[in-house]
Amino acid sequence: MPPEARQNFRRNAERWMQMSPEERNVMRQRENLRRQTIQRETETALRESGLRLNPQERAQFESRYVQERRKVEQTLRQQIEAERQKELPALIQQLKKEFQIDQPVRSPATKPAESANPKK
């Protein structure tokens, strides 16, 4: 296992240990749902391919489908993150302008008005 994957695994294990039993149960349910979804989609892909495979070939097909799907999803996540990083500076500038309009402009040199009766 590459060092980055090992570190990620360790972080996830630590997070898991810190979760409450309820949180762990929710995570298990999500993972089961994800696996069921992938299983259904794998079966659909096999059916749509029109291939007639023996059990061993079917297992290989399913394994490759999941493996390649994981790569596609990782690539898409990276593309989305890259796009997000490109868009964020403009978003921040837009919000900065909007919120500056809503606030009275104060320059650092501006001092509070002095009272009409200066102390002597």
C-alpha positions as CSV (number, residue, x, y, z in Angstrom):
1,M,0.0,0.0,0.0
2,P,1.5,3.4,-0.9
3,P,2.4,5.7,2.0
4,E,-0.4,8.2,1.1
5,A,-3.0,5.4,1.1
6,R,-1.6,4.0,4.4
7,Q,-1.9,7.5,6.0
8,N,-5.4,7.9,4.7
9,F,-6.3,4.4,6.1
10,R,-4.8,5.4,9.5
11,R,-6.8,8.7,9.6
12,N,-10.0,6.9,8.7
13,A,-9.4,4.2,11.4
14,E,-8.8,7.0,14.0
15,R,-12.0,8.7,13.0
16,W,-13.9,5.5,13.2
17,M,-12.6,4.8,16.7
18,Q,-13.8,8.3,17.8
19,M,-17.3,7.8,16.4
20,S,-20.2,7.0,18.6
21,P,-22.0,3.7,18.1
22,E,-24.9,5.6,16.4
23,E,-22.5,7.3,14.0
24,R,-20.8,4.0,13.2
25,N,-24.2,2.5,12.4
26,V,-25.1,5.4,10.1
27,M,-21.8,4.9,8.3
28,R,-22.4,1.2,7.9
29,Q,-25.8,1.9,6.5
30,R,-24.4,4.4,4.0
31,E,-21.7,1.9,2.9
32,N,-24.3,-0.9,2.5
33,L,-26.4,1.4,0.4
34,R,-23.4,2.5,-1.7
35,R,-22.5,-1.2,-2.3
36,Q,-26.1,-2.1,-3.3
37,T,-26.2,0.8,-5.7
38,I,-22.9,-0.3,-7.3
39,Q,-24.0,-3.9,-7.4
40,R,-27.2,-2.9,-9.2
41,E,-25.3,-0.7,-11.7
42,T,-22.8,-3.4,-12.3
43,E,-25.6,-5.9,-13.1
44,T,-27.2,-3.3,-15.4
45,A,-23.8,-2.8,-17.2
46,L,-23.4,-6.5,-17.6
47,R,-26.9,-6.9,-18.9
48,E,-26.6,-3.9,-21.3
49,S,-23.3,-5.3,-22.6
50,G,-25.1,-8.4,-23.9
51,L,-22.3,-10.7,-22.7
52,R,-23.1,-14.2,-21.5
53,L,-20.4,-15.0,-18.9
54,N,-19.7,-17.9,-16.7
55,P,-19.5,-17.2,-13.0
56,Q,-15.8,-16.7,-13.0
57,E,-15.9,-14.3,-16.0
58,R,-18.8,-12.5,-14.4
59,A,-16.8,-12.0,-11.2
60,Q,-13.9,-10.6,-13.2
61,F,-16.3,-8.3,-15.1
62,E,-17.8,-7.1,-11.9
63,S,-14.4,-6.5,-10.3
64,R,-13.1,-4.6,-13.4
65,Y,-16.3,-2.6,-13.6
66,V,-15.9,-1.5,-9.9
67,Q,-12.2,-0.8,-10.4
68,E,-12.7,1.3,-13.5
69,R,-15.7,3.1,-12.0
70,R,-13.6,4.1,-9.0
71,K,-11.0,5.6,-11.4
72,V,-13.7,7.5,-13.2
73,E,-15.2,8.8,-10.0
74,Q,-11.8,9.8,-8.7
75,T,-11.0,11.7,-12.0
76,L,-14.4,13.5,-11.8
77,R,-13.8,14.5,-8.1
78,Q,-10.4,15.9,-9.1
79,Q,-12.0,17.8,-12.0
80,I,-14.7,19.2,-9.8
81,E,-12.2,20.3,-7.2
82,A,-10.0,22.0,-9.8
83,E,-13.0,23.8,-11.2
84,R,-14.1,24.8,-7.7
85,Q,-10.6,26.2,-7.0
86,K,-10.8,28.2,-10.2
87,E,-14.2,29.6,-9.4
88,L,-13.7,30.5,-5.7
89,P,-11.5,33.6,-6.1
90,A,-14.2,35.3,-8.3
91,L,-16.9,34.2,-5.8
92,I,-14.9,35.7,-3.0
93,Q,-14.4,39.0,-4.9
94,Q,-18.1,39.2,-5.7
95,L,-19.1,38.6,-2.1
96,K,-16.4,41.1,-0.9
97,K,-17.9,43.8,-3.2
98,E,-21.5,43.0,-2.1
99,F,-20.6,43.2,1.5
100,Q,-18.5,46.3,1.2
101,I,-21.6,48.1,-0.4
102,D,-23.7,47.1,2.6
103,Q,-21.2,48.5,5.1
104,P,-20.4,52.2,5.6
105,V,-17.0,52.9,4.2
106,R,-14.5,53.9,6.9
107,S,-10.9,54.8,6.1
108,P,-8.3,54.1,8.7
109,A,-7.4,57.8,8.9
110,T,-11.0,58.7,9.9
111,K,-11.2,59.6,13.6
112,P,-14.4,59.9,15.6
113,A,-15.8,63.4,15.7
114,E,-14.4,65.5,18.5
115,S,-16.9,67.1,20.9
116,A,-17.8,70.8,20.4
117,N,-16.6,71.6,23.9
118,P,-12.9,70.8,24.0
119,K,-11.5,70.3,27.5
120,K,-9.2,73.0,28.7
